[in-house]
Amino acid sequence: MTETTAHDSAARDLTGRVALVTGAAHRIGAAIARTLHAAGMNVVLHYRSSREAAERLRESLEARRAGSVRLAAADLARFEALAPLAEEAAAAWGRLDVLVNNASTFYPTPFGTVTEAQWEELLATNLKAPFFLTQAAAPHLREAGGCVVNLVDIHAERPLPGYPVYSIAKAGLAMLTRALARELGPEVRVNGVAPGAILWPEGMDAETKRRIIERTALKRRGDPLDVARAVLFLVREADYVTGQVLAVDGGRSLGH
């Protein structure tokens, strides 16, 4: 076996490695957790208030592989909760290989009506928490030669009308991805995934959905599994990729 082949083989084996996924109880976070678990990883499922959903997901995953899932509750808007969350995840199996910063807060903030509380909340979950959680997890990730994947958004590049604060926070997360790739290399890779039309916000009308789909090159909505597979690629296959944000948007960001 050549040196290159041996390296490739090791990079693709995730058995027994550990991932912390924030906001893992529902939606895209749950799909990411399932996908990493199916690839052989032990998973720490973070949640804030969705304990029942997190417990159901744990039961489902542990039915496939017993003793492979832990739950961790934390309010990511509270700075003092971040370092303990990283330590709890690393202590579960004595290592931490992957951090997926998926948890997010999303709601409209029409310009002219934005409050300081809205600004603080949206930046706390979408930008501040990923930075300080990564900082807390960094020693464990360095030891494992691990990686970070941030869930960004196509609106980090093209702001969503009526959502300026959310768009600003996600733009910051895109820069965080590049900046921390510099800071944490060569031991730790940091990348991002930017979903497009995957899951609709609550209350979105049919005409708006139709217009969004029409603006994609593939003329269809994506699935949470599309995002989860992209995360798995960055974790398992992309050993020479860091500081990048991969758009999973059906070509919507091409613009037309």
N, C-alpha and C positions, 0 to 999 in steps of 0.2 A: 504493500500500500504506500502510495506516495505521500509526501507531507501535505500536499494540497488536498488529496482525497481524504486523508485523516481529518483535516480541519473541517472540510465540508460535512463529513459524517457527524462530527461532534456538534457542529452548529445546528444541525437539523434534529438532534435528539433532545426533546424537552421533557422527557420522562423524569419525574421527581423534582423538577424545578418549580419555583414558586412565583405566582403573579398576584399582585394586589390590584384589583379593579375597583375604582371608585364609582359610585352610583350604579351598582351592579344588579340591583333588584329588578329593574324593569328595562324594557325597550332595548336600545342599542347596547347598553351596559350588560344586560343579561345575555344577549347574543354573543358578545365578546367573551364573557366568562365561560359560556358553554363551549365555544370554539377552542379556547385555550385549554380547557379541561379535556376535551376530546383529543387534543394533541399530546396529552400525557402530563400536563401541568397540575400541580396542586394550586388551589385558588382561594384567596382571601376575598370574600364578597363584602365590600363596604356598602353601608346604607345609612341614611339619616333617620327616617321615620318609618320606612316600609319594611318593618320586621317580618310581617307575615309573608310577603312576597319573597323576601330573602330566604326565609326558612323553607318555603316551597321549592325554591331553586336549589338550595342545598340538598334537600331530600332527593330531588330528581337526579342530581349529579352523583350523590353518594350511593344511589341505587346502582350506578354503573361502576363506581370505584369507592369502596368504603374508606373513610378516614382521609379524604382528599380535599375537603372543603372546610373553611372556617368563616364565621361571620364576625364583622367588626362594625360597631355603630359609632358614628361621629358626625358632628355638625361641622362641615368644612369651613363655614363662615367664622368659626371661632378659632383664632390663631393658636390658642393653647391646646387645641385638640389634634393638631397636625402631627407634631413629633411623636406623641403617644401612639397615633395610628400607624405610623411607619414602624415603630418599635414592636407593636403588637403583631403586625404582619410578618416582620422578620423573625420574631420569636416562635411563631406557629410551627415552623419546621426547621428553624435554625439557619435560614438563609432567605434572601429576597433577590430574585432574578429579573423581574419585570414589574414596572409600575405603569398602569394605564390610567391616565388622568381623564376620566370620562364624565364625571359628575358635572352638571351644568344647570344654571338657572336661566330661563328664557321667558321674557314677557315684553310687551311693547312699552316704550317710553317716548311718546311724541315730544319732539323738541318744543320747548316753551313750557312744558309741564313737569319736567324731570325734577325729582327731589333728591336731596343728598342721600337719603336712605336707600333709594333705588340705585343710585350710583354705587354706593358702598356694597349693596347686596350683589349686584351683577358683577362687579369687579372682584369681589371676594371669592365667589365660587368659580368663576371662569378664568381668573388670572392669578390672584393672590394665593389661593389654595394650591394650584398646581406648582407654583414656584416654591413655596415653603415646604410642601410635602415632598417634592423632589429633593430639596436641600436636606431634609431630614433623612430621606431614604438613601442618599448618595453614598455614604460609607458602605452600606450593605450591597448596593448595586455595584460599586467598584470592586468589592471583594469577590463578587460572583461573575464579574465581567458581563453585567446585565445591560438592560436597555429601558428606555422610557418611551411610551407612545402617548401623545396628547391628542384628544379629540378636538380639533379646531372647527372650522366651518367655512364654506365657500364665501360667506359674508365677511370674513376677515379681509378679503380682497375687494369685494363689491358690496358696499353697505346695504343692509336691508332697510328700506324706507319705513319709518316709524319705530325702528329699533336701534337708534344711534348708540346707546350705551352698550348694549349687547354686542354690536358690531365692533365697537372700540375695544371691548374686552377680548374678543376673539382675535382681533388684529394683534393685540398684545401677546396673546398666547402663541400666535405664529412666530413672533419675534423671540418669545421665550424659548421656543423650540430651537431656533437657530443659535441663540446666545448660549443656552445650556449645552448644546452639542459642542460648542467651543470649550466651555468650562469643564465638561466632564470627560472629554476625550483625553487619551485614547481608550480608557477602560470601559466607558459607558457610552452607548449610542443613544441619541435623542431624536425622535422623528414624530411626525404628526399625520393624522388622517383628517381630511376635510370633507364631510358628507354634504351631499346636495339634497335632492328630493327623496328622502328615505322614509321618514314618518311625518305625517302632517301634524302641525300644531292643532290643539283643540279649538274647535269653532271655525276653522277655515272653510269657506264656502266652495262649492263645486266649481264655480267659474274660475276662481283664483287657482285652484288645483289644476284645472285644464290649461290655463295660461302658463303655469310653471312647467308642466309636462311638455307643452309645445315648444318651450325655449331650450329643452334638452336636445342634444344631437341624437340620442337613442329613443326619444319619444315615449318614454315610459318611466315610471317611478322605480327606484331601487328598493332593496330589501335590507333590513339590519344585518343579514348574513353577508351581504356585499362588504359592509364596513368591517365586520368581524374577520372576514378572510383577509382584508387588507392589513388589519392589525397583526394577524398571524404571520403574514408575509414579512412584515417589518421585524417581527420578533424572531422568526425562525429562519428565513431565507436571506434577509438583506444584511449580511454581515459586513458589507463595505458601504453601507448607506447610513449617513447621519446628517442631521440638520435639514431634513427635507420634509415637506408637507405634501402628501399624496391626495389629490382630489378624487373622491369617489362620488361622482355627480352626474353620470350619464352624458357628460359633455356640456353641462349647463354653463360652466365657467368659460366656455369658448366665446359665448356672447353672440347675439345676432338680433 
